[in-house]
Amino acid sequence: MRRNSRRSERTEYQGEIIVQWDDPRGGARYATAKCVNIGESGVSLHMHQSIPTGIFVTFRIDRLKLAGRASIRHCAKRGAYFLIGLEFAGGLKYTETAPLSLA
């Protein structure tokens, strides 16, 4: 059985997230994805394309008024989509009562 190494609990959330990153050639890439869950220090999402682990992305979740930078912690193929884990960067934290944006 796999041990849960998350630093905080996650809450199911099914909203839209917009993600931007630079490809290896320096070109800007954008994608709209679907959130799976969110916690104080990160978010999981389903996306139709992969993003390399370790790189930083900029993201925005309009319904939660949450935006900032995050690092890609994992990216795994799951059927027709990729399950991607983002860890917030730069001191960004999310709580259900008081979201904080650092964009």
C-alpha positions in Angstrom: 0.0 0.0 0.0 1.3 3.4 -1.0 1.9 5.9 1.9 0.4 9.3 1.6 3.3 11.8 1.8 1.2 15.0 1.4 1.8 17.7 3.9 -1.8 18.7 4.1 -5.3 17.2 3.5 -6.9 17.6 0.1 -10.5 18.5 -0.7 -12.3 17.3 -3.8 -12.7 20.2 -6.3 -13.9 19.8 -9.9 -13.3 23.3 -11.3 -11.3 24.5 -14.2 -7.6 25.5 -14.0 -5.6 27.3 -16.6 -1.9 26.4 -16.7 1.0 28.2 -18.6 4.6 26.9 -18.9 7.6 27.2 -21.3 8.4 24.3 -23.5 12.1 23.2 -24.0 12.5 25.6 -26.8 11.3 28.6 -24.7 7.9 28.8 -26.3 4.9 29.6 -24.1 2.4 26.7 -23.8 -1.1 27.1 -22.4 -3.8 24.5 -21.4 -7.1 24.4 -19.7 -7.4 21.4 -17.3 -9.8 20.0 -14.7 -9.0 20.1 -11.0 -9.3 16.8 -9.1 -8.6 18.0 -5.6 -6.9 20.9 -3.8 -5.1 21.4 -0.5 -3.2 24.1 1.3 0.0 23.4 -0.6 -1.0 22.0 -4.0 -3.6 20.8 -6.5 -4.1 17.7 -8.6 -5.5 18.0 -12.1 -6.4 16.0 -15.2 -4.9 17.2 -18.5 -4.8 15.9 -22.0 -1.0 16.6 -22.4 2.0 15.9 -20.2 4.2 18.5 -18.5 7.7 17.5 -17.4 8.2 17.1 -13.7 10.4 19.6 -11.9 9.5 22.6 -14.1 7.6 25.6 -12.8 4.2 26.7 -14.2 1.9 29.7 -13.7 -1.7 28.7 -12.9 -5.1 30.4 -12.4 -8.3 29.0 -10.8 -10.8 31.8 -11.3 -13.7 30.3 -9.2 -11.4 30.1 -6.2 -9.7 33.5 -6.9 -6.4 31.6 -6.7 -3.4 32.2 -8.9 0.4 31.9 -8.7 3.4 29.7 -9.5 3.8 26.0 -8.8 6.2 23.2 -9.5 5.2 19.9 -11.3 5.7 17.2 -8.7 4.4 14.3 -10.7 2.8 13.5 -14.1 1.4 10.1 -14.9 -0.6 8.8 -17.8 -4.1 7.6 -16.7 -6.1 6.4 -19.7 -6.9 9.3 -22.0 -5.4 12.0 -19.7 -2.5 12.7 -17.4 -2.8 13.1 -13.7 -0.6 16.0 -12.7 0.4 17.2 -9.2 1.3 20.8 -8.6 3.0 22.1 -5.5 2.5 25.8 -4.8 5.6 28.0 -4.8 6.7 31.3 -3.3 4.7 30.9 -0.1 1.4 30.5 -1.8 -1.2 28.7 0.5 -4.8 27.9 0.0 -7.5 27.6 2.6 -11.2 27.2 1.8 -12.0 30.3 3.8 -9.2 32.6 2.7 -7.5 31.9 -0.6 -4.4 33.9 -1.3 -3.1 34.8 -4.7 0.5 35.5 -5.5 0.5 36.2 -9.2 
